[in-house]
Amino acid sequence: MKAEKLLKKSVSRRAVLKGGAAIAGATAVTGFPTVWAQNLKDVTINHTGMSYSTLADIARQATLDLGFKVEMSVVDHPGLTNRMIQDPNSIDIADAEIWQTKVFVPAGVTQAVDPKKIALWDKITPLYTQGTFAGKPVSREGDSPFEFMYRDAIDGTSFHDGPTEWATFLPGVYNADTLGIRPDLINRPITKWGDLLSDEFKGKAAIQNIPTIGIMDAIMACESAGFVKYGDKGNPTQDELSQTIAKLIELKKAGHWRALWNTFDESVNLMAAGEVVIQSMWSPAVTAVRTQGINCVYQPLEEGYRGWGNGLALMSHLEGIKLDAAYEYLNWYISGWVGGFIAKQGYYISVPEMAKNFLNENEWGFFYEGKAATADITSPTGEKTNSAGEIRDGGSYEERFSKVGVWNNLMDEAEFLFAKWNEFNAA
């Protein structure tokens, strides 16, 4: 789509978040020009992404607060990239992982985000906007957010090294992932990624069956256990991948893997039933197990975390009133409510200080500051996940994100990886 079409001037609108309204939470959005407001109720924004962040509760709250309809469409990782390329008009806002930008930006199916239209842009974590965290550079092994944050033009199909006036996406949710364990069923401390491959967990271990992410867990574990040495864990060679997959197949044939899980629910059920005691896991899956009264821990490990981040991308077909509505939604998304809700699932939002307005003192201390809970901690839907006195696995926000060792990525040898991963599945 031509830049001049994307830049077509739309009806003027009131900024969603300003001054005290932002601090108060900026719920109901009113005061639009009459013509704009009359048509607003007819707008529907489709937010499409993966199950861990594309949540019906968010759509309901956004619809209530914004005055137009927000709908969620849940897909898996391949499903999102396929829809963005094959059916881009079916999506308005794509909730994509950082590595997926390497597919959709060159394809030209999204338009860049204008930071000047994002009221809280200067409050967004420098993890995304500057490539730093707590004043230090973040790991560049894998696809770190800053590397894909900017473009040269609104319709640019390549990335720019450093800040420009055009952002690839609005930074959204992110986290530092590790292994989930059942400490009540394990008789020793778990301290390394390599413990995933230990013989003592034969038949009681699982790994996620998502090639681009599962391979990163395998790489962290194989390097930790001394099976493979990598030059760059975020961009392994064909030989390194061959060695890694060979080890996974060897373990599979020996009966080590209880399962290669494909969905969030599978991982929850495996852990809750005690069928596995150590596995690849996502933070909300750990939360889901804990809500059943089962002791499940997201274990900090010596080698650090596997980091990931999402961004909300605007599809190229958006223009006029619908583009205006999409920007209203982006502004709302980082204004606090989502951040507070998603924190209880174990995730962080790109403007943490706004999330603080939607968490009580106990919750903020537990999720962000690494403090012991002063009362029970609950999930987004109200079930107990942690008791008073407990500290969040891995500690504070700063402590956890200062220890990211590698990022989820789409490696140069992705095609080779997919072929080898298929061998692993078929073994």
C-alpha positions, -999 to +999 in steps of 0.1 A: +000+000+000+013+035-009+025+057+019+003+085+008-028+063+012-016+052+047-010+088+057-045+100+044-057+125+069-087+113+089-113+132+110-097+149+140-101+131+173-095+136+209-064+119+224-075+091+247-050+096+274-039+130+287-026+141+321-047+131+350-071+110+329-042+086+322-033+083+359-070+077+368-071+048+343-088+067+314-118+044+313-147+058+293-136+077+262-159+106+252-158+139+236-153+129+200-165+152+172-202+145+165-198+128+131-169+107+144-189+097+175-220+087+155-200+063+135-178+051+163-203+025+175-202+008+141-165+002+142-151-033+150-114-039+156-102-074+153-072-082+175-056-115+164-028-133+183-019-163+204-039-176+234-015-163+261-022-127+253-053-126+231-078-128+259-116-123+258-115-104+291-093-077+274-117-074+245-147-070+268-130-043+289-118-024+258-152-025+243-167-012+275-141+016+279-138+027+243-173+028+229-166+006+198-163-032+195-130-051+200-130-087+191-103-113+198-093-140+173-070-167+187-045-186+165-013-204+170+021-191+158+020-205+123-017-195+121-009-159+128+018-156+102-002-174+076-032-152+082-011-120+081+003-130+047-025-149+031-056-130+045-043-097+059-077-079+056-091-104+082-070-088+109-068-052+121-042-055+148-018-084+149-005-094+183+028-109+172+060-121+187+091-101+179+106-128+156+074-128+135+082-093+123+110-109+101+081-125+081+055-098+080+075-066+076+093-077+044+059-088+031+045-053+034+012-063+051+015-039+080+019-001+084+043+013+109+030+029+142+035+066+146+049+072+180+035+107+180+001+092+182+009+072+213+005+094+244+027+073+266+054+065+241+081+081+262+071+059+291+076+026+272+103+004+286+137+010+270+140-028+267+121-022+234+129+013+225+166+015+233+178-021+238+187-015+275+173-026+308+182-013+342+208+009+325+226-020+308+224-035+272+202-065+270+213-098+254+214-098+216+214-136+213+182-143+194+157-117+182+158-090+209+130-064+207+152-034+199+166-049+167+132-049+151+116-019+167+120+007+139+116+013+102+126+040+078+090+047+065+054+040+074+054+014+046+090+004+050+098-033+043+130-035+062+143-026+097+163+005+107+192+002+131+182+027+158+152+049+165+132+066+137+098+083+135+082+050+126+079+020+149+073-015+137+046-021+164+034-009+197+053-028+224+029-050+243+034-079+268+066-098+274+082-122+299+113-142+309+105-179+304+121-209+321+111-245+331+081-255+352+087-280+379+067-300+406+090-296+436+067-319+456+076-347+432+113-339+428+137-349+455+165-324+448+170-287+438+166-278+401+193-253+392+202-257+356+185-259+322+204-292+317+182-308+345+155-311+318+176-338+302+187-356+334+182-394+334+164-393+367+134-376+350+131-403+323+094-406+314+086-376+335+099-347+313+082-328+284+092-302+259+070-279+238+064-290+203+067-255+187+099-256+166+110-220+169+105-220+207+110-256+216+144-256+200+155-227+223+146-247+254+165-276+238+195-254+231+196-240+266+194-275+280+220-291+257+245-264+263+240-265+301+244-303+301+275-301+280+261-320+250+265-292+224+286-261+223+271-231+204+288-201+189+255-181+192+225-198+209+202-174+191+214-183+156+228-218+156+245-235+126+232-265+107+258-287+125+247-273+159+211-279+151+218-314+139+236-322+171+207-308+192+180-327+173+200-359+175+202-356+212+164-350+214+158-380+193+181-402+214+162-392+245+129-398+228+139-433+218+151-440+253+116-430+267+128-398+283+099-376+270+065-382+285+051-358+259+058-332+233+031-308+241+014-286+215-011-265+235-013-245+267-039-269+281-018-299+275+011-285+295-013-277+324-028-311+324+005-329+322+018-310+352-013-310+373-017-348+369+019-353+379+026-371+346+056-348+342+077-332+369+098-309+347+090-294+314+089-264+291+062-242+304+046-207+300+039-185+330+001-186+328+002-224+326+021-224+359-006-201+373-033-224+360-017-254+378-014-234+410-050-224+410-058-261+414-039-260+448-009-278+433+027-266+440+041-257+406+072-235+404+086-214+375+122-222+383+150-196+380+180-213+364+218-205+365+220-199+327+193-173+327+159-170+311+146-173+275+131-139+268+102-131+245+082-101+236+051-092+217+041-061+197+007-049+184+011-043+146-013-022+125-024-039+093-019-019+061-056-018+051-065+004+081-074+040+073-098+067+082-121+062+112-110+026+116-073+036+118-083+063+143-101+036+164-071+013+162-049+041+176-074+046+204-071+009+212-033+010+212-034+039+236-059+021+258-039-011+257-009+004+275-029+028+298-030+004+327-059-020+328-043-046+305-010-043+325-028-050+358-047-079+344-018-096+326+005-092+357-017-117+375-009-141+347+028-136+352+035-112+323+048-077+321+034-047+301+055-022+282+045+007+305+048-009+340+040+023+359+005+024+344-001-012+355+006-001+390-027+018+390-046-014+385-028-035+411-031-032+449+000-026+470+004-063+477+001-073+441+025-047+428+050-057+455+047-094+446+047-092+408+071-063+402+092-056+433+100-092+445+084-086+479+068-113+500+030-113+496+012-097+525-020-115+516-030-143+491-023-136+455-050-145+429-051-152+392-069-127+368-101-146+374-098-146+412-085-181+421-057-182+447-022-188+432+001-179+460-002-176+498+008-147+520+045-148+527+055-163+493+079-145+470+075-146+432+096-173+414+127-155+403+122-124+423+116-088+411+110-075+376+145-061+375+161-092+388+143-115+363+149-094+332+185-087+341+191-124+336+177-130+301+203-151+283+186-156+249+155-144+230+129-163+210+139-160+174+134-170+138+169-182+130+188-180+097+186-218+094+148-219+101+140-241+071+166-266+082+153-265+117+117-273+106+130-303+086+150-316+116+122-309+140+099-330+118+125-358+122+122-354+160+084-357+158+085-388+136+112-406+156 
